[in-house]
Each structure stands twice: as structure tokens, then as C-alpha cells.
């Protein structure tokens, strides 16, 4: 088996590592639900690799009326942060604990020799934490899941073993969205994804689009429980719009010609809408492009290919929105919509790698042909194509932020997120610093359940995030004090956020992610309140503040067990 190919395929399938608290934690117990008050239902929706500006409610031009309705009717978050890639984010989302302690210190597919076997680097959601599904189920909730898991491949590490009484799961980080990679050729190179239906291995129904089928299964679970009086927790983690970019042809057709002006024009248009919506400062200038060819420098043939990629990507987002509409319609038909809290988020920034069937660095054209891959212009978007949409569109979609998925910069970790439902003051924008670790304590708080010290006879780590109940209610703008430090690390790339300040370290080399990494090898400092695009490095003018944040990051790394390479010896120094 080609181990490099397997690594590249699985590797690009996911991504993550994320921020977490190093200082003050929220010690308060969840607020008890008053006697006689019904516990709310929860619908938690996750989009995979969605750009910050993709949805209409966040400045995008893609048709997303269902998600826009939920977002605009609730509270939109402009400062919600995750890990830089998917599985680390998902570990924090479901546990409320830093990914370096929850088992995904790095993605399972990218573990380095010095990380392998270290605590917190198991490559799956470990036993030091209890998932929010386990805690809610123990507290009387009916727990449902359909979609991407990416937190463990074996039966004892799957969703059926971690608190979900009904589940349908894609176990790995990606798969062909029409199920076409289950054929013999893909299995021969160990690149075919696996699926579990309530814990049992099953074959994906070939030809069904992923967002459609995941939604079908969740709707089925909801309808099965229509007579069940228990409140429910429904987890719907889509694998769209993660590469390979594929979509139903009728949706792709809607966007024909929409992106012919190129990614610079798209970023400019989205930024203007973001300013009009009040999502970013009116005088904001976006970060410079990184390693992106100017649209005008492309040939006509190259422009046609690039425009087609974005048309397909937009169709994926559109189709996901249609399916969210189906879930909402089901909840309304069942009489469960009005008492359901809906939380939506992306798992990280948009994918900026150049990905070509399934990875450009691995397969030559003849190798693609053997796998039945056709990335010609007329075939892009079909089940036999296998592409990403590249750094130009990704940086337009992360606008106005710096960089993309895989980086601890704002472009990699600031994501689309919003909430709506009972107890949530609507038609608002909340600008405070929020973190993916806040979701689990929020759900438990709203359910009136206190996190136990042990679960299943084992001690578990306490939540490290904060309940967002005051932000939901509109009584507070944020849940962190300016003195609380929030650290991040993935692929040896590091960041530390403290109040308005953020320090970022991008190494020149050593990243495990399959991208020609962008980095200077020195710490940089930004005031993200004034400069959310991270365009102005203040390390030279604020050296004391930078050293303060570096010290905070060191404390974070020690507390969470972060494994990074040892500092290189100073020139002339003898290595001990």
C-alpha cells in the first residue's frame, strides 16, 4: 500500500488544533432549570471547511436562505474561534476540553514521531473526557447524530460508544460525496472511507449526495422519536463543503458564470457587504494575498477551470442550506421547533491547499486515470472528479482574515457561527471572543445539568470553556475577562489570544500539513480589536506585550501537554 498516498488522502480530510484557556476557568455551576420548565432540545450543525464569508448572513452571495433566516433571527458571532483543522476542533466541541488533553493534540493522520504515544495525542476522543452526548444522555436526553465523526475508527471509539443512542457516521475526515470511492481501486490503496450505522459497519448508498443522505438519516431519527417525551440532542456534522468539491448538477448550474470575474472581485464584493452588515469595521483593509496568482495573469483556460471550481463549491454550500431547511421543516412538523436551540458553526477556515485528485504531490495523470478520476473542465463537480478549489478562492472566502485552514491565524480559526432559539435574544451581532470549548458547557447549562467529576467510573477533566448563556440572553458581550489567555497549537504553529492582543508563531519548516507552509519563524504581535486582518505586526513597538503573551503561551503548552520540537541550539553551543 502507498503509505504516502494514504496519509495525504486522510490528512487533507481533516484538520484541527485549537485554542484553550490557561488561566481563569468558569467555576460556576450550571444554572438550574426552574421546576416545571421543559428542557430545551438542541440541534448542533457543523459545516466542514466553510469560509467565514460564504453565507449570506456573513456577506456571501451564495443562496443560503435557511441558514440566513436562523442566523439573522438569532445572534451572529464575529469572534467565534476553533482549532485550525477539523478533528482537533471536534474533540473540543464535544468535550469542552483542550484538544491536547482530549486526545487530538494533532490529527491522527499527522502525528509526528515525537508526538506518537504521548498523552493527549491518542488520535481519538480519549477517556479523560466525557462527550456532551454522554452527559446529556445520562441526564435524560435522546441523543442523535448523522454525519462526519473523525474522532476514532474502532467500535469503542465511535459515536455509538460515546453517548449517541442513534447514529450514522462517516468515520474518517472525508469521502467522495457520491460514495464513488468505495470501488475496488480506492479500496486497493486503502483510501475508501468507512461508515457505521448505530455502530455497525455499512456500505454507503452509492449515488446519494452526502448532505442529502446525512440529512435523511437525521430526519429519520427525529421522526422515530416523535412519541418520545425526552428532549433531544441532535448533532448534524456535514462533510460539505470539504473537498473533493462535488455537487448535484442542478445546483452547479445555478452558479454558471457567477465567478468569472475572479477571486479578487469576489473578496472585494464580500468585504463591502460585510461592512454594510456591520460585521467588520467600515475602514477595514483585508490582509495581503499569500501565494495566489493574480486573476489577470491566468490564461483563459485556467480562468475557466478556476471559475468552475468555485461554482461547484458554491453549489455544495447551497445544497447544505437546502438540507438544513429540510431539518427545520421536520422540527416544525413534529412540533419541536419552538423549543429547540440551534447552534451552527464551521469547524475551521476554508481549505487553501492545491488539491488535485486526490493530492497533486502524489498522483500523476496516469495514476488518476487508473482510479477513474477525470478533472477536465466539463467533469469538475461530478463523482469522478477529485479537486479542491485552491488558495485564491479560499482566501477570498476567509476575507478579510489572514490565511486559511491549518493556520492559527484568524483565517484558519475565526469561523462562521450563530445561535437561535428559546432564551436567545435575536437579531443581534455579538463581537466578543468565543471558543469552540464553550459549546459543551453551554448545552449542559441550558439543560440544567451539572458536569460530574466522574463518568463511567473514571475521573474526567472539567470543562475549560464557559457557558454562553449570558451572551445568548444579551446580558453580556463575552464570557472571558481580558486577562484570560487562550492558547492554540497545531502542526507546531502557535498562537495566544489575551483580550485584544494576539501573538502568532508560524515556523518556517516542520509542518505536518501537506502545504508549502507560510511562516517567518519568529513571533508576531497583533491588536485584533483594531486590526482583525492581522495586517500590522506590532512586535517591534510592543516588545513587553509580546513577551507577556509568549510567556502565557509557554504556560498554556505546559499545562496542556503540548508537544513541540525542542529549540534549536544556538550557533556555537554544544548540544547537551
C-alpha positions, 0 to 999 in steps of 0.5 A, spaced: 500 500 500 502 507 498 503 509 505 504 516 502 498 516 498 494 514 504 496 519 509 495 525 504 488 522 502 486 522 510 490 528 512 487 533 507 480 530 510 481 533 516 484 538 520 484 541 527 488 544 533 485 549 537 485 554 542 484 553 550 484 557 556 490 557 561 488 561 566 481 563 569 476 557 568 468 558 569 467 555 576 460 556 576 455 551 576 450 550 571 444 554 572 438 550 574 432 549 570 426 552 574 421 546 576 416 545 571 420 548 565 421 543 559 428 542 557 430 545 551 432 540 545 438 542 541 440 541 534 448 542 533 450 543 525 457 543 523 459 545 516 466 542 514 471 547 511 466 553 510 469 560 509 467 565 514 464 569 508 460 564 504 453 565 507 449 570 506 448 572 513 456 573 513 456 577 506 456 571 501 452 571 495 451 564 495 443 562 496 443 560 503 436 562 505 435 557 511 441 558 514 440 566 513 433 566 516 436 562 523 442 566 523 439 573 522 433 571 527 438 569 532 445 572 534 451 572 529 458 571 532 464 575 529 469 572 534 467 565 534 474 561 534 476 553 533 482 549 532 485 550 525 483 543 522 477 539 523 478 533 528 482 537 533 476 542 533 471 536 534 474 533 540 473 540 543 466 541 541 464 535 544 468 535 550 469 542 552 476 540 553 483 542 550 484 538 544 491 536 547 488 533 553 482 530 549 486 526 545 487 530 538 493 534 540 494 533 532 490 529 527 491 522 527 493 522 520 499 527 522 502 525 528 509 526 528 514 521 531 515 525 537 508 526 538 506 518 537 504 515 544 504 521 548 498 523 552 493 527 549 495 525 542 491 518 542 488 520 535 481 519 538 476 522 543 480 519 549 477 517 556 479 523 560 473 526 557 466 525 557 462 527 550 456 532 551 452 526 548 454 522 554 452 527 559 446 529 556 444 522 555 445 520 562 441 526 564 435 524 560 436 526 553 435 522 546 441 523 543 442 523 535 447 524 530 448 523 522 454 525 519 462 526 519 465 523 526 473 523 525 474 522 532 476 514 532 475 508 527 474 502 532 467 500 535 469 503 542 471 509 539 465 511 535 459 515 536 455 509 538 460 508 544 460 515 546 453 517 548 449 517 541 443 512 542 442 513 534 447 514 529 450 514 522 457 516 521 462 517 516 468 515 520 474 518 517 475 526 515 472 525 508 469 521 502 467 522 495 460 525 496 457 520 491 460 514 495 464 513 488 470 511 492 468 505 495 470 501 488 475 496 488 481 501 486 480 506 492 479 500 496 486 497 493 490 503 496 486 503 502 483 510 501 475 508 501 472 511 507 468 507 512 461 508 515 457 505 521 450 505 522 448 505 530 455 502 530 455 497 525 459 497 519 455 499 512 456 500 505 454 507 503 448 508 498 452 509 492 449 515 488 446 519 494 449 526 495 452 526 502 448 532 505 442 529 502 443 522 505 446 525 512 440 529 512 435 523 511 438 519 516 437 525 521 430 526 519 429 519 520 431 519 527 427 525 529 421 522 526 422 515 530 422 519 536 416 523 535 412 519 541 418 520 545 417 525 551 425 526 552 428 532 549 433 531 544 440 532 542 441 532 535 448 533 532 448 534 524 456 534 522 456 535 514 462 533 510 460 539 505 463 543 503 470 539 504 473 537 498 473 533 493 468 539 491 462 535 488 455 537 487 448 535 484 448 538 477 442 542 478 445 546 483 452 547 479 448 550 474 445 555 478 452 558 479 454 558 471 458 564 470 457 567 477 465 567 478 468 569 472 470 575 474 475 572 479 477 571 486 479 578 487 472 581 485 469 576 489 473 578 496 472 585 494 464 584 493 464 580 500 468 585 504 463 591 502 457 587 504 460 585 510 461 592 512 454 594 510 452 588 515 456 591 520 460 585 521 467 588 520 469 595 521 467 600 515 475 602 514 477 595 514 483 593 509 483 585 508 490 582 509 495 581 503 494 575 498 499 569 500 501 565 494 495 566 489 496 568 482 493 574 480 486 573 476 489 577 470 495 573 469 491 566 468 490 564 461 483 563 459 483 556 460 485 556 467 480 562 468 475 557 466 477 551 470 478 556 476 471 559 475 468 552 475 471 550 481 468 555 485 461 554 482 461 547 484 463 549 491 458 554 491 453 549 489 455 544 495 454 550 500 447 551 497 445 544 497 447 544 505 442 550 506 437 546 502 438 540 507 438 544 513 431 547 511 429 540 510 431 539 518 427 545 520 421 543 516 421 536 520 422 540 527 416 544 525 412 538 523 413 534 529 412 540 533 419 541 536 421 547 533 419 552 538 423 549 543 429 547 540 436 551 540 440 551 534 447 552 534 451 552 527 458 553 526 464 551 521 469 547 524 475 551 521 477 556 515 476 554 508 481 549 505 487 553 501 491 547 499 492 545 491 488 539 491 488 535 485 485 528 485 486 526 490 493 530 492 497 533 486 504 531 490 502 524 489 498 522 483 500 523 476 495 523 470 496 516 469 495 514 476 488 518 476 486 515 470 487 508 473 482 510 479 477 513 474 478 520 476 477 525 470 478 533 472 477 536 465 473 542 465 466 539 463 467 533 469 469 538 475 463 537 480 461 530 478 463 523 482 469 522 478 472 528 479 477 529 485 479 537 486 479 542 491 478 549 489 485 552 491 488 558 495 485 564 491 478 562 492 479 560 499 482 566 501 477 570 498 472 566 502 476 567 509 476 575 507 478 579 510 482 574 515 489 572 514 490 565 511 486 559 511 485 552 514 491 549 518 493 556 520 492 559 527 491 565 524 484 568 524 483 565 517 484 558 519 480 559 526 475 565 526 469 561 523 462 562 521 457 561 527 450 563 530 445 561 535 437 561 535 432 559 539 428 559 546 432 564 551 436 567 545 435 574 544 435 575 536 437 579 531 443 581 534 451 581 532 455 579 538 463 581 537 466 578 543 471 572 543 468 565 543 471 558 543 469 552 540 470 549 548 464 553 550 459 549 546 459 543 551 458 547 557 453 551 554 448 545 552 449 542 559 447 549 562 441 550 558 439 543 560 440 544 567 445 539 568 451 539 572 458 536 569 460 530 574 467 529 576 466 522 574 463 518 568 463 511 567 467 510 573 473 514 571 475 521 573 474 526 567 477 533 566 472 539 567 470 543 562 475 549 560 470 553 556 464 557 559 457 557 558 454 562 553 448 563 556 449 570 558 451 572 551 445 568 548 440 572 553 444 579 551 446 580 558 453 580 556 458 581 550 463 575 552 464 570 557 472 571 558 475 577 562 481 580 558 486 577 562 484 570 560 489 567 555 487 562 550 492 558 547 492 554 540 497 549 537 497 545 531 502 542 526 507 546 531 504 553 529 502 557 535 498 562 537 495 566 544 489 570 544 489 575 551 483 580 550 485 584 544 492 582 543 494 576 539 501 573 538 502 568 532 508 563 531 508 560 524 515 556 523 518 556 517 519 548 516 516 542 520 509 542 518 505 536 518 500 539 513 501 537 506 502 545 504 508 549 502 507 552 509 507 560 510 511 562 516 517 567 518 519 563 524 519 568 529 513 571 533 508 576 531 504 581 535 497 583 533 491 588 536 485 584 533 480 589 536 483 594 531 486 590 526 482 583 525 486 582 518 492 581 522 495 586 517 500 590 522 505 586 526 506 590 532 512 586 535 517 591 534 513 597 538 510 592 543 516 588 545 513 587 553 506 585 550 509 580 546 513 577 551 507 577 556 503 573 551 509 568 549 510 567 556 502 565 557 503 561 551 509 557 554 504 556 560 498 554 556 503 548 552 505 546 559 499 545 562 496 542 556 501 537 554 503 540 548 508 537 544 513 541 540 520 540 537 525 542 542 529 549 540 534 549 536 541 550 539 544 556 538 550 557 533 556 555 537 553 551 543 554 544 544 548 540 544 547 537 551 
